[in-house]
Amino acid sequence: MIRNVIAVMVVSSVLMGCSPTVRVQAPNEPININLNVKIDHEINIKVDKALDNVINKSGLY
């Protein structure tokens, strides 16, 4: 019985000594992110025939 208790204590102390640690630290230097972004856009306007005639007659465009 005493052997089992000692064995459990030894195994548990070994397992506690081998536990990994994780550290989270902010970097000493600033983080630089360089992005090259190209944005293309296309606008489609659909005009009704009647409205197109009004616009053409008025001479706005």
PDBQT receptor file of N, H, CA, C and O in Angstrom, charges set to zero:
ATOM      1  N   MET A   1       0.820  -1.192   0.000  1.00  0.00    +0.000 N 
ATOM      2  CA  MET A   1       0.000   0.000   0.000  1.00  0.00    +0.000 C 
ATOM      3  C   MET A   1       0.867   1.260   0.000  1.00  0.00    +0.000 C 
ATOM      4  O   MET A   1       0.610   2.205  -0.746  1.00  0.00    +0.000 OA
ATOM      5  N   ILE A   2       1.885   1.257   0.839  1.00  0.00    +0.000 N 
ATOM      6  H   ILE A   2       2.094   0.489   1.445  1.00  0.00    +0.000 HD
ATOM      7  CA  ILE A   2       2.780   2.414   0.938  1.00  0.00    +0.000 C 
ATOM      8  C   ILE A   2       3.558   2.576  -0.368  1.00  0.00    +0.000 C 
ATOM      9  O   ILE A   2       3.831   3.696  -0.802  1.00  0.00    +0.000 OA
ATOM     10  N   ARG A   3       3.905   1.465  -0.981  1.00  0.00    +0.000 N 
ATOM     11  H   ARG A   3       3.682   0.556  -0.628  1.00  0.00    +0.000 HD
ATOM     12  CA  ARG A   3       4.617   1.525  -2.268  1.00  0.00    +0.000 C 
ATOM     13  C   ARG A   3       3.770   2.210  -3.329  1.00  0.00    +0.000 C 
ATOM     14  O   ARG A   3       4.279   3.000  -4.124  1.00  0.00    +0.000 OA
ATOM     15  N   ASN A   4       2.468   1.904  -3.341  1.00  0.00    +0.000 N 
ATOM     16  H   ASN A   4       2.054   1.262  -2.696  1.00  0.00    +0.000 HD
ATOM     17  CA  ASN A   4       1.571   2.514  -4.327  1.00  0.00    +0.000 C 
ATOM     18  C   ASN A   4       1.453   4.016  -4.101  1.00  0.00    +0.000 C 
ATOM     19  O   ASN A   4       1.429   4.790  -5.058  1.00  0.00    +0.000 OA
ATOM     20  N   VAL A   5       1.380   4.425  -2.850  1.00  0.00    +0.000 N 
ATOM     21  H   VAL A   5       1.399   3.796  -2.073  1.00  0.00    +0.000 HD
ATOM     22  CA  VAL A   5       1.255   5.853  -2.540  1.00  0.00    +0.000 C 
ATOM     23  C   VAL A   5       2.522   6.574  -2.958  1.00  0.00    +0.000 C 
ATOM     24  O   VAL A   5       2.464   7.662  -3.532  1.00  0.00    +0.000 OA
ATOM     25  N   ILE A   6       3.665   5.970  -2.671  1.00  0.00    +0.000 N 
ATOM     26  H   ILE A   6       3.711   5.087  -2.205  1.00  0.00    +0.000 HD
ATOM     27  CA  ILE A   6       4.940   6.590  -3.053  1.00  0.00    +0.000 C 
ATOM     28  C   ILE A   6       5.055   6.646  -4.577  1.00  0.00    +0.000 C 
ATOM     29  O   ILE A   6       5.517   7.641  -5.137  1.00  0.00    +0.000 OA
ATOM     30  N   ALA A   7       4.633   5.575  -5.237  1.00  0.00    +0.000 N 
ATOM     31  H   ALA A   7       4.257   4.767  -4.782  1.00  0.00    +0.000 HD
ATOM     32  CA  ALA A   7       4.690   5.561  -6.705  1.00  0.00    +0.000 C 
ATOM     33  C   ALA A   7       3.800   6.639  -7.294  1.00  0.00    +0.000 C 
ATOM     34  O   ALA A   7       4.194   7.315  -8.245  1.00  0.00    +0.000 OA
ATOM     35  N   VAL A   8       2.606   6.811  -6.745  1.00  0.00    +0.000 N 
ATOM     36  H   VAL A   8       2.286   6.262  -5.973  1.00  0.00    +0.000 HD
ATOM     37  CA  VAL A   8       1.694   7.856  -7.230  1.00  0.00    +0.000 C 
ATOM     38  C   VAL A   8       2.302   9.230  -6.996  1.00  0.00    +0.000 C 
ATOM     39  O   VAL A   8       2.203  10.103  -7.858  1.00  0.00    +0.000 OA
ATOM     40  N   MET A   9       2.933   9.437  -5.837  1.00  0.00    +0.000 N 
ATOM     41  H   MET A   9       3.013   8.728  -5.136  1.00  0.00    +0.000 HD
ATOM     42  CA  MET A   9       3.547  10.733  -5.542  1.00  0.00    +0.000 C 
ATOM     43  C   MET A   9       4.707  11.014  -6.501  1.00  0.00    +0.000 C 
ATOM     44  O   MET A   9       4.868  12.140  -6.972  1.00  0.00    +0.000 OA
ATOM     45  N   VAL A  10       5.506   9.997  -6.785  1.00  0.00    +0.000 N 
ATOM     46  H   VAL A  10       5.375   9.082  -6.402  1.00  0.00    +0.000 HD
ATOM     47  CA  VAL A  10       6.644  10.187  -7.682  1.00  0.00    +0.000 C 
ATOM     48  C   VAL A  10       6.152  10.482  -9.092  1.00  0.00    +0.000 C 
ATOM     49  O   VAL A  10       6.666  11.386  -9.750  1.00  0.00    +0.000 OA
ATOM     50  N   VAL A  11       5.167   9.732  -9.560  1.00  0.00    +0.000 N 
ATOM     51  H   VAL A  11       4.749   8.998  -9.025  1.00  0.00    +0.000 HD
ATOM     52  CA  VAL A  11       4.647   9.944 -10.915  1.00  0.00    +0.000 C 
ATOM     53  C   VAL A  11       3.999  11.320 -11.022  1.00  0.00    +0.000 C 
ATOM     54  O   VAL A  11       4.194  12.020 -12.016  1.00  0.00    +0.000 OA
ATOM     55  N   SER A  12       3.234  11.712 -10.013  1.00  0.00    +0.000 N 
ATOM     56  H   SER A  12       3.075  11.144  -9.206  1.00  0.00    +0.000 HD
ATOM     57  CA  SER A  12       2.575  13.018 -10.088  1.00  0.00    +0.000 C 
ATOM     58  C   SER A  12       3.588  14.157 -10.042  1.00  0.00    +0.000 C 
ATOM     59  O   SER A  12       3.404  15.171 -10.715  1.00  0.00    +0.000 OA
ATOM     60  N   SER A  13       4.655  14.003  -9.257  1.00  0.00    +0.000 N 
ATOM     61  H   SER A  13       4.803  13.179  -8.710  1.00  0.00    +0.000 HD
ATOM     62  CA  SER A  13       5.668  15.063  -9.214  1.00  0.00    +0.000 C 
ATOM     63  C   SER A  13       6.424  15.146 -10.534  1.00  0.00    +0.000 C 
ATOM     64  O   SER A  13       6.800  16.238 -10.959  1.00  0.00    +0.000 OA
ATOM     65  N   VAL A  14       6.653  14.009 -11.189  1.00  0.00    +0.000 N 
ATOM     66  H   VAL A  14       6.348  13.121 -10.844  1.00  0.00    +0.000 HD
ATOM     67  CA  VAL A  14       7.318  14.024 -12.499  1.00  0.00    +0.000 C 
ATOM     68  C   VAL A  14       6.419  14.690 -13.533  1.00  0.00    +0.000 C 
ATOM     69  O   VAL A  14       6.888  15.486 -14.346  1.00  0.00    +0.000 OA
ATOM     70  N   LEU A  15       5.129  14.367 -13.504  1.00  0.00    +0.000 N 
ATOM     71  H   LEU A  15       4.747  13.721 -12.843  1.00  0.00    +0.000 HD
ATOM     72  CA  LEU A  15       4.199  14.974 -14.456  1.00  0.00    +0.000 C 
ATOM     73  C   LEU A  15       4.060  16.473 -14.229  1.00  0.00    +0.000 C 
ATOM     74  O   LEU A  15       3.941  17.229 -15.193  1.00  0.00    +0.000 OA
ATOM     75  N   MET A  16       4.072  16.915 -12.988  1.00  0.00    +0.000 N 
ATOM     76  H   MET A  16       4.168  16.301 -12.205  1.00  0.00    +0.000 HD
ATOM     77  CA  MET A  16       3.965  18.347 -12.709  1.00  0.00    +0.000 C 
ATOM     78  C   MET A  16       5.221  19.078 -13.175  1.00  0.00    +0.000 C 
ATOM     79  O   MET A  16       5.142  20.227 -13.608  1.00  0.00    +0.000 OA
ATOM     80  N   GLY A  17       6.367  18.429 -13.092  1.00  0.00    +0.000 N 
ATOM     81  H   GLY A  17       6.431  17.495 -12.740  1.00  0.00    +0.000 HD
ATOM     82  CA  GLY A  17       7.617  19.050 -13.521  1.00  0.00    +0.000 C 
ATOM     83  C   GLY A  17       7.727  19.154 -15.028  1.00  0.00    +0.000 C 
ATOM     84  O   GLY A  17       8.502  19.972 -15.524  1.00  0.00    +0.000 OA
ATOM     85  N   CYS A  18       6.983  18.358 -15.768  1.00  0.00    +0.000 N 
ATOM     86  H   CYS A  18       6.354  17.694 -15.364  1.00  0.00    +0.000 HD
ATOM     87  CA  CYS A  18       7.063  18.352 -17.230  1.00  0.00    +0.000 C 
ATOM     88  C   CYS A  18       5.929  19.113 -17.895  1.00  0.00    +0.000 C 
ATOM     89  O   CYS A  18       5.741  18.990 -19.105  1.00  0.00    +0.000 OA
ATOM     90  N   SER A  19       5.177  19.888 -17.148  1.00  0.00    +0.000 N 
ATOM     91  H   SER A  19       5.331  19.989 -16.164  1.00  0.00    +0.000 HD
ATOM     92  CA  SER A  19       4.052  20.608 -17.767  1.00  0.00    +0.000 C 
ATOM     93  C   SER A  19       4.590  21.736 -18.638  1.00  0.00    +0.000 C 
ATOM     94  O   SER A  19       5.457  22.488 -18.194  1.00  0.00    +0.000 OA
ATOM     95  N   PRO A  20       4.102  21.872 -19.861  1.00  0.00    +0.000 N 
ATOM     96  CA  PRO A  20       4.590  22.925 -20.754  1.00  0.00    +0.000 C 
ATOM     97  C   PRO A  20       4.045  24.297 -20.337  1.00  0.00    +0.000 C 
ATOM     98  O   PRO A  20       2.974  24.404 -19.740  1.00  0.00    +0.000 OA
ATOM     99  N   THR A  21       4.795  25.318 -20.660  1.00  0.00    +0.000 N 
ATOM    100  H   THR A  21       5.666  25.231 -21.145  1.00  0.00    +0.000 HD
ATOM    101  CA  THR A  21       4.343  26.684 -20.388  1.00  0.00    +0.000 C 
ATOM    102  C   THR A  21       4.203  27.433 -21.700  1.00  0.00    +0.000 C 
ATOM    103  O   THR A  21       4.988  27.230 -22.626  1.00  0.00    +0.000 OA
ATOM    104  N   VAL A  22       3.220  28.285 -21.777  1.00  0.00    +0.000 N 
ATOM    105  H   VAL A  22       2.583  28.450 -21.024  1.00  0.00    +0.000 HD
ATOM    106  CA  VAL A  22       2.977  29.100 -22.965  1.00  0.00    +0.000 C 
ATOM    107  C   VAL A  22       3.039  30.557 -22.531  1.00  0.00    +0.000 C 
ATOM    108  O   VAL A  22       2.350  30.967 -21.598  1.00  0.00    +0.000 OA
ATOM    109  N   ARG A  23       3.860  31.324 -23.207  1.00  0.00    +0.000 N 
ATOM    110  H   ARG A  23       4.420  30.991 -23.965  1.00  0.00    +0.000 HD
ATOM    111  CA  ARG A  23       3.982  32.744 -22.889  1.00  0.00    +0.000 C 
ATOM    112  C   ARG A  23       3.535  33.566 -24.080  1.00  0.00    +0.000 C 
ATOM    113  O   ARG A  23       3.896  33.278 -25.222  1.00  0.00    +0.000 OA
ATOM    114  N   VAL A  24       2.760  34.576 -23.808  1.00  0.00    +0.000 N 
ATOM    115  H   VAL A  24       2.467  34.810 -22.881  1.00  0.00    +0.000 HD
ATOM    116  CA  VAL A  24       2.311  35.495 -24.845  1.00  0.00    +0.000 C 
ATOM    117  C   VAL A  24       2.937  36.852 -24.556  1.00  0.00    +0.000 C 
ATOM    118  O   VAL A  24       2.700  37.444 -23.503  1.00  0.00    +0.000 OA
ATOM    119  N   GLN A  25       3.739  37.340 -25.499  1.00  0.00    +0.000 N 
ATOM    120  H   GLN A  25       3.932  36.859 -26.354  1.00  0.00    +0.000 HD
ATOM    121  CA  GLN A  25       4.410  38.619 -25.316  1.00  0.00    +0.000 C 
ATOM    122  C   GLN A  25       4.205  39.484 -26.544  1.00  0.00    +0.000 C 
ATOM    123  O   GLN A  25       4.131  38.986 -27.667  1.00  0.00    +0.000 OA
ATOM    124  N   ALA A  26       4.114  40.774 -26.318  1.00  0.00    +0.000 N 
ATOM    125  H   ALA A  26       4.175  41.179 -25.406  1.00  0.00    +0.000 HD
ATOM    126  CA  ALA A  26       4.054  41.711 -27.435  1.00  0.00    +0.000 C 
ATOM    127  C   ALA A  26       5.456  41.844 -28.024  1.00  0.00    +0.000 C 
ATOM    128  O   ALA A  26       6.439  41.809 -27.283  1.00  0.00    +0.000 OA
ATOM    129  N   PRO A  27       5.567  41.997 -29.350  1.00  0.00    +0.000 N 
ATOM    130  CA  PRO A  27       6.897  42.131 -29.952  1.00  0.00    +0.000 C 
ATOM    131  C   PRO A  27       7.530  43.471 -29.590  1.00  0.00    +0.000 C 
ATOM    132  O   PRO A  27       6.831  44.450 -29.329  1.00  0.00    +0.000 OA
ATOM    133  N   ASN A  28       8.839  43.502 -29.576  1.00  0.00    +0.000 N 
ATOM    134  H   ASN A  28       9.407  42.707 -29.788  1.00  0.00    +0.000 HD
ATOM    135  CA  ASN A  28       9.561  44.735 -29.257  1.00  0.00    +0.000 C 
ATOM    136  C   ASN A  28       9.515  45.728 -30.412  1.00  0.00    +0.000 C 
ATOM    137  O   ASN A  28       9.548  46.938 -30.192  1.00  0.00    +0.000 OA
ATOM    138  N   GLU A  29       9.440  45.225 -31.635  1.00  0.00    +0.000 N 
ATOM    139  H   GLU A  29       9.413  44.241 -31.814  1.00  0.00    +0.000 HD
ATOM    140  CA  GLU A  29       9.398  46.083 -32.819  1.00  0.00    +0.000 C 
ATOM    141  C   GLU A  29       7.963  46.150 -33.336  1.00  0.00    +0.000 C 
ATOM    142  O   GLU A  29       7.187  45.213 -33.148  1.00  0.00    +0.000 OA
ATOM    143  N   PRO A  30       7.609  47.261 -33.989  1.00  0.00    +0.000 N 
ATOM    144  CA  PRO A  30       6.244  47.342 -34.528  1.00  0.00    +0.000 C 
ATOM    145  C   PRO A  30       6.054  46.360 -35.676  1.00  0.00    +0.000 C 
ATOM    146  O   PRO A  30       7.006  45.985 -36.361  1.00  0.00    +0.000 OA
ATOM    147  N   ILE A  31       4.822  45.959 -35.867  1.00  0.00    +0.000 N 
ATOM    148  H   ILE A  31       4.049  46.264 -35.311  1.00  0.00    +0.000 HD
ATOM    149  CA  ILE A  31       4.480  45.031 -36.946  1.00  0.00    +0.000 C 
ATOM    150  C   ILE A  31       4.164  45.845 -38.190  1.00  0.00    +0.000 C 
ATOM    151  O   ILE A  31       3.309  46.730 -38.144  1.00  0.00    +0.000 OA
ATOM    152  N   ASN A  32       4.834  45.565 -39.299  1.00  0.00    +0.000 N 
ATOM    153  H   ASN A  32       5.529  44.846 -39.336  1.00  0.00    +0.000 HD
ATOM    154  CA  ASN A  32       4.604  46.249 -40.560  1.00  0.00    +0.000 C 
ATOM    155  C   ASN A  32       3.870  45.316 -41.510  1.00  0.00    +0.000 C 
ATOM    156  O   ASN A  32       4.266  44.168 -41.712  1.00  0.00    +0.000 OA
ATOM    157  N   ILE A  33       2.792  45.833 -42.086  1.00  0.00    +0.000 N 
ATOM    158  H   ILE A  33       2.470  46.766 -41.922  1.00  0.00    +0.000 HD
ATOM    159  CA  ILE A  33       2.023  45.066 -43.058  1.00  0.00    +0.000 C 
ATOM    160  C   ILE A  33       1.963  45.889 -44.334  1.00  0.00    +0.000 C 
ATOM    161  O   ILE A  33       1.423  46.995 -44.336  1.00  0.00    +0.000 OA
ATOM    162  N   ASN A  34       2.510  45.362 -45.414  1.00  0.00    +0.000 N 
ATOM    163  H   ASN A  34       2.950  44.464 -45.413  1.00  0.00    +0.000 HD
ATOM    164  CA  ASN A  34       2.484  46.045 -46.706  1.00  0.00    +0.000 C 
ATOM    165  C   ASN A  34       1.465  45.358 -47.601  1.00  0.00    +0.000 C 
ATOM    166  O   ASN A  34       1.553  44.157 -47.858  1.00  0.00    +0.000 OA
ATOM    167  N   LEU A  35       0.494  46.139 -48.073  1.00  0.00    +0.000 N 
ATOM    168  H   LEU A  35       0.422  47.114 -47.864  1.00  0.00    +0.000 HD
ATOM    169  CA  LEU A  35      -0.542  45.581 -48.921  1.00  0.00    +0.000 C 
ATOM    170  C   LEU A  35      -0.571  46.328 -50.245  1.00  0.00    +0.000 C 
ATOM    171  O   LEU A  35      -0.483  47.556 -50.265  1.00  0.00    +0.000 OA
ATOM    172  N   ASN A  36      -0.691  45.624 -51.316  1.00  0.00    +0.000 N 
ATOM    173  H   ASN A  36      -0.763  44.627 -51.299  1.00  0.00    +0.000 HD
ATOM    174  CA  ASN A  36      -0.934  46.213 -52.629  1.00  0.00    +0.000 C 
ATOM    175  C   ASN A  36      -2.348  45.819 -53.026  1.00  0.00    +0.000 C 
ATOM    176  O   ASN A  36      -2.636  44.653 -53.293  1.00  0.00    +0.000 OA
ATOM    177  N   VAL A  37      -3.219  46.817 -53.059  1.00  0.00    +0.000 N 
ATOM    178  H   VAL A  37      -2.985  47.765 -52.843  1.00  0.00    +0.000 HD
ATOM    179  CA  VAL A  37      -4.629  46.549 -53.334  1.00  0.00    +0.000 C 
ATOM    180  C   VAL A  37      -5.029  47.311 -54.585  1.00  0.00    +0.000 C 
ATOM    181  O   VAL A  37      -4.793  48.515 -54.686  1.00  0.00    +0.000 OA
ATOM    182  N   LYS A  38      -5.624  46.624 -55.524  1.00  0.00    +0.000 N 
ATOM    183  H   LYS A  38      -5.815  45.646 -55.442  1.00  0.00    +0.000 HD
ATOM    184  CA  LYS A  38      -6.128  47.257 -56.734  1.00  0.00    +0.000 C 
ATOM    185  C   LYS A  38      -7.637  47.059 -56.763  1.00  0.00    +0.000 C 
ATOM    186  O   LYS A  38      -8.143  45.939 -56.691  1.00  0.00    +0.000 OA
ATOM    187  N   ILE A  39      -8.336  48.180 -56.871  1.00  0.00    +0.000 N 
ATOM    188  H   ILE A  39      -7.925  49.090 -56.930  1.00  0.00    +0.000 HD
ATOM    189  CA  ILE A  39      -9.789  48.125 -56.873  1.00  0.00    +0.000 C 
ATOM    190  C   ILE A  39     -10.288  48.600 -58.223  1.00  0.00    +0.000 C 
ATOM    191  O   ILE A  39     -10.011  49.729 -58.627  1.00  0.00    +0.000 OA
ATOM    192  N   ASP A  40     -11.010  47.763 -58.912  1.00  0.00    +0.000 N 
ATOM    193  H   ASP A  40     -11.235  46.846 -58.583  1.00  0.00    +0.000 HD
ATOM    194  CA  ASP A  40     -11.660  48.118 -60.176  1.00  0.00    +0.000 C 
ATOM    195  C   ASP A  40     -13.155  48.113 -59.939  1.00  0.00    +0.000 C 
ATOM    196  O   ASP A  40     -13.690  47.255 -59.237  1.00  0.00    +0.000 OA
ATOM    197  N   HIS A  41     -13.823  49.092 -60.540  1.00  0.00    +0.000 N 
ATOM    198  H   HIS A  41     -13.388  49.789 -61.111  1.00  0.00    +0.000 HD
ATOM    199  CA  HIS A  41     -15.270  49.097 -60.410  1.00  0.00    +0.000 C 
ATOM    200  C   HIS A  41     -15.889  49.456 -61.756  1.00  0.00    +0.000 C 
ATOM    201  O   HIS A  41     -15.262  50.104 -62.594  1.00  0.00    +0.000 OA
ATOM    202  N   GLU A  42     -17.073  49.042 -61.933  1.00  0.00    +0.000 N 
ATOM    203  H   GLU A  42     -17.582  48.515 -61.252  1.00  0.00    +0.000 HD
ATOM    204  CA  GLU A  42     -17.811  49.295 -63.172  1.00  0.00    +0.000 C 
ATOM    205  C   GLU A  42     -19.236  49.638 -62.790  1.00  0.00    +0.000 C 
ATOM    206  O   GLU A  42     -19.872  48.931 -62.009  1.00  0.00    +0.000 OA
ATOM    207  N   ILE A  43     -19.732  50.738 -63.353  1.00  0.00    +0.000 N 
ATOM    208  H   ILE A  43     -19.215  51.313 -63.987  1.00  0.00    +0.000 HD
ATOM    209  CA  ILE A  43     -21.095  51.174 -63.059  1.00  0.00    +0.000 C 
ATOM    210  C   ILE A  43     -21.913  51.030 -64.335  1.00  0.00    +0.000 C 
ATOM    211  O   ILE A  43     -21.567  51.594 -65.374  1.00  0.00    +0.000 OA
ATOM    212  N   ASN A  44     -22.964  50.297 -64.250  1.00  0.00    +0.000 N 
ATOM    213  H   ASN A  44     -23.244  49.839 -63.406  1.00  0.00    +0.000 HD
ATOM    214  CA  ASN A  44     -23.877  50.117 -65.378  1.00  0.00    +0.000 C 
ATOM    215  C   ASN A  44     -25.178  50.837 -65.063  1.00  0.00    +0.000 C 
ATOM    216  O   ASN A  44     -25.786  50.623 -64.014  1.00  0.00    +0.000 OA
ATOM    217  N   ILE A  45     -25.595  51.692 -65.988  1.00  0.00    +0.000 N 
ATOM    218  H   ILE A  45     -25.101  51.866 -66.840  1.00  0.00    +0.000 HD
ATOM    219  CA  ILE A  45     -26.848  52.411 -65.816  1.00  0.00    +0.000 C 
ATOM    220  C   ILE A  45     -27.793  51.959 -66.920  1.00  0.00    +0.000 C 
ATOM    221  O   ILE A  45     -27.462  52.018 -68.104  1.00  0.00    +0.000 OA
ATOM    222  N   LYS A  46     -28.940  51.519 -66.525  1.00  0.00    +0.000 N 
ATOM    223  H   LYS A  46     -29.210  51.471 -65.564  1.00  0.00    +0.000 HD
ATOM    224  CA  LYS A  46     -29.938  51.072 -67.483  1.00  0.00    +0.000 C 
ATOM    225  C   LYS A  46     -31.057  52.113 -67.496  1.00  0.00    +0.000 C 
ATOM    226  O   LYS A  46     -31.712  52.359 -66.484  1.00  0.00    +0.000 OA
ATOM    227  N   VAL A  47     -31.254  52.704 -68.640  1.00  0.00    +0.000 N 
ATOM    228  H   VAL A  47     -30.722  52.504 -69.463  1.00  0.00    +0.000 HD
ATOM    229  CA  VAL A  47     -32.233  53.779 -68.756  1.00  0.00    +0.000 C 
ATOM    230  C   VAL A  47     -33.380  53.301 -69.640  1.00  0.00    +0.000 C 
ATOM    231  O   VAL A  47     -33.176  52.675 -70.681  1.00  0.00    +0.000 OA
ATOM    232  N   ASP A  48     -34.570  53.611 -69.198  1.00  0.00    +0.000 N 
ATOM    233  H   ASP A  48     -34.736  54.119 -68.353  1.00  0.00    +0.000 HD
ATOM    234  CA  ASP A  48     -35.753  53.258 -69.970  1.00  0.00    +0.000 C 
ATOM    235  C   ASP A  48     -35.763  54.082 -71.258  1.00  0.00    +0.000 C 
ATOM    236  O   ASP A  48     -35.253  55.202 -71.279  1.00  0.00    +0.000 OA
ATOM    237  N   LYS A  49     -36.339  53.534 -72.329  1.00  0.00    +0.000 N 
ATOM    238  H   LYS A  49     -36.754  52.624 -72.311  1.00  0.00    +0.000 HD
ATOM    239  CA  LYS A  49     -36.355  54.210 -73.634  1.00  0.00    +0.000 C 
ATOM    240  C   LYS A  49     -37.019  55.576 -73.541  1.00  0.00    +0.000 C 
ATOM    241  O   LYS A  49     -36.509  56.543 -74.107  1.00  0.00    +0.000 OA
ATOM    242  N   ALA A  50     -38.132  55.677 -72.850  1.00  0.00    +0.000 N 
ATOM    243  H   ALA A  50     -38.546  54.891 -72.390  1.00  0.00    +0.000 HD
ATOM    244  CA  ALA A  50     -38.849  56.948 -72.751  1.00  0.00    +0.000 C 
ATOM    245  C   ALA A  50     -37.993  57.991 -72.043  1.00  0.00    +0.000 C 
ATOM    246  O   ALA A  50     -37.931  59.144 -72.470  1.00  0.00    +0.000 OA
ATOM    247  N   LEU A  51     -37.337  57.588 -70.967  1.00  0.00    +0.000 N 
ATOM    248  H   LEU A  51     -37.388  56.651 -70.621  1.00  0.00    +0.000 HD
ATOM    249  CA  LEU A  51     -36.483  58.522 -70.240  1.00  0.00    +0.000 C 
ATOM    250  C   LEU A  51     -35.265  58.878 -71.078  1.00  0.00    +0.000 C 
ATOM    251  O   LEU A  51     -34.786  60.010 -71.024  1.00  0.00    +0.000 OA
ATOM    252  N   ASP A  52     -34.765  57.933 -71.843  1.00  0.00    +0.000 N 
ATOM    253  H   ASP A  52     -35.154  57.013 -71.887  1.00  0.00    +0.000 HD
ATOM    254  CA  ASP A  52     -33.629  58.207 -72.722  1.00  0.00    +0.000 C 
ATOM    255  C   ASP A  52     -34.008  59.255 -73.765  1.00  0.00    +0.000 C 
ATOM    256  O   ASP A  52     -33.207  60.135 -74.076  1.00  0.00    +0.000 OA
ATOM    257  N   ASN A  53     -35.219  59.167 -74.306  1.00  0.00    +0.000 N 
ATOM    258  H   ASN A  53     -35.871  58.452 -74.054  1.00  0.00    +0.000 HD
ATOM    259  CA  ASN A  53     -35.683  60.165 -75.272  1.00  0.00    +0.000 C 
ATOM    260  C   ASN A  53     -35.790  61.542 -74.629  1.00  0.00    +0.000 C 
ATOM    261  O   ASN A  53     -35.418  62.540 -75.246  1.00  0.00    +0.000 OA
ATOM    262  N   VAL A  54     -36.287  61.611 -73.411  1.00  0.00    +0.000 N 
ATOM    263  H   VAL A  54     -36.589  60.801 -72.910  1.00  0.00    +0.000 HD
ATOM    264  CA  VAL A  54     -36.420  62.896 -72.711  1.00  0.00    +0.000 C 
ATOM    265  C   VAL A  54     -35.043  63.502 -72.463  1.00  0.00    +0.000 C 
ATOM    266  O   VAL A  54     -34.846  64.703 -72.651  1.00  0.00    +0.000 OA
ATOM    267  N   ILE A  55     -34.122  62.699 -72.055  1.00  0.00    +0.000 N 
ATOM    268  H   ILE A  55     -34.282  61.724 -71.903  1.00  0.00    +0.000 HD
ATOM    269  CA  ILE A  55     -32.771  63.200 -71.781  1.00  0.00    +0.000 C 
ATOM    270  C   ILE A  55     -32.116  63.683 -73.065  1.00  0.00    +0.000 C 
ATOM    271  O   ILE A  55     -31.456  64.722 -73.075  1.00  0.00    +0.000 OA
ATOM    272  N   ASN A  56     -32.296  62.933 -74.151  1.00  0.00    +0.000 N 
ATOM    273  H   ASN A  56     -32.833  62.089 -74.143  1.00  0.00    +0.000 HD
ATOM    274  CA  ASN A  56     -31.697  63.335 -75.424  1.00  0.00    +0.000 C 
ATOM    275  C   ASN A  56     -32.315  64.629 -75.964  1.00  0.00    +0.000 C 
ATOM    276  O   ASN A  56     -31.607  65.460 -76.533  1.00  0.00    +0.000 OA
ATOM    277  N   LYS A  57     -33.636  64.806 -75.787  1.00  0.00    +0.000 N 
ATOM    278  H   LYS A  57     -34.211  64.132 -75.325  1.00  0.00    +0.000 HD
ATOM    279  CA  LYS A  57     -34.300  66.016 -76.270  1.00  0.00    +0.000 C 
ATOM    280  C   LYS A  57     -33.911  67.239 -75.447  1.00  0.00    +0.000 C 
ATOM    281  O   LYS A  57     -33.813  68.350 -75.968  1.00  0.00    +0.000 OA
ATOM    282  N   SER A  58     -33.694  67.021 -74.177  1.00  0.00    +0.000 N 
ATOM    283  H   SER A  58     -33.773  66.119 -73.753  1.00  0.00    +0.000 HD
ATOM    284  CA  SER A  58     -33.394  68.171 -73.316  1.00  0.00    +0.000 C 
ATOM    285  C   SER A  58     -31.977  68.682 -73.556  1.00  0.00    +0.000 C 
ATOM    286  O   SER A  58     -31.690  69.845 -73.273  1.00  0.00    +0.000 OA
ATOM    287  N   GLY A  59     -31.099  67.848 -74.066  1.00  0.00    +0.000 N 
ATOM    288  H   GLY A  59     -31.333  66.903 -74.296  1.00  0.00    +0.000 HD
ATOM    289  CA  GLY A  59     -29.739  68.279 -74.344  1.00  0.00    +0.000 C 
ATOM    290  C   GLY A  59     -28.846  68.329 -73.130  1.00  0.00    +0.000 C 
ATOM    291  O   GLY A  59     -27.794  68.969 -73.152  1.00  0.00    +0.000 OA
ATOM    292  N   LEU A  60     -29.257  67.656 -72.066  1.00  0.00    +0.000 N 
ATOM    293  H   LEU A  60     -30.111  67.136 -72.048  1.00  0.00    +0.000 HD
ATOM    294  CA  LEU A  60     -28.411  67.640 -70.866  1.00  0.00    +0.000 C 
ATOM    295  C   LEU A  60     -27.116  66.863 -71.099  1.00  0.00    +0.000 C 
ATOM    296  O   LEU A  60     -26.045  67.281 -70.659  1.00  0.00    +0.000 OA
ATOM    297  N   TYR A  61     -27.223  65.739 -71.789  1.00  0.00    +0.000 N 
ATOM    298  H   TYR A  61     -28.093  65.400 -72.146  1.00  0.00    +0.000 HD
ATOM    299  CA  TYR A  61     -26.047  64.895 -71.973  1.00  0.00    +0.000 C 
ATOM    300  C   TYR A  61     -25.741  64.715 -73.436  1.00  0.00    +0.000 C 
ATOM    301  O   TYR A  61     -24.779  64.030 -73.785  1.00  0.00    +0.000 OA
TER     302      TYR A  61
